[in-house]
Amino acid sequence: MKLAELLKEGLIVTGFAARDKNEALGKLLEVVGDRIPADRRAAVLEALLARERVASTGLENGIAMPHARVEMPGDVVAALGVSPEGVPFQSADGRPARLIALLVIPTLRMQQGVKLLADTARLLSYEEVRDGLVRARTAREALDVLRSHES
């Protein structure tokens, strides 16, 4: 499964803004809405925050990939925040995250989730992908960027 297959227009927020990574995580969880069962949302948020306490998922080049493995039914859930201004994410290079790819991985989908994490990190390692996403004014434009580079 590819990131562009998981993401729909309603799961991509261009012009995303948050004061810090905790606020960003909360906002992205709101974006995924009912894709996460109501009785699991608090556990998902706690799992994401716990993962961030172990080590920041802020990478380099303006990328953050917050993720967590949780007990819940269904497939991997994803959302993408595109923040031209950036969100402080305690990234490896100290730069704010302009692309925040949230992945919530059900325990029974761990293999799929690990592959998706690796594929997404590889995809976002390309400068032309990052630049295209940051320039995207709409979710559709962002999806077009992802699709054109994932195919």
Stockholm file with secondary structure:
# STOCKHOLM 1.0

chainA/1-151         MKLAELLKEGLIVTGFAARDKNEALGKLLEVVGDRIPADRRAAVLEALLARERVASTGLENGIAMPHARVEMPGDVVAALGVSPEGVPFQSADGRPARLIALLVIPTLRMQQGVKLLADTARLLSYEEVRDGLVRARTAREALDVLRSHES
#=GR chainA/1-151 SS CCHHHHCCGGGEEETCCCSSHHHHHHHHHHHHGGGSCGGGHHHHHHHHHHHHHHSCCBCSTTEECCEEEECCSSSCEEEEEEEEEEECCCCTTSCCEEEEEEEEEEGGGHHHHHHHHHHHHHHHTSHHHHHHHHHCCSHHHHHHHHHHHHC
#=GC SS_cons         CCHHHHCCGGGEEETCCCSSHHHHHHHHHHHHGGGSCGGGHHHHHHHHHHHHHHSCCBCSTTEECCEEEECCSSSCEEEEEEEEEEECCCCTTSCCEEEEEEEEEEGGGHHHHHHHHHHHHHHHTSHHHHHHHHHCCSHHHHHHHHHHHHC
//
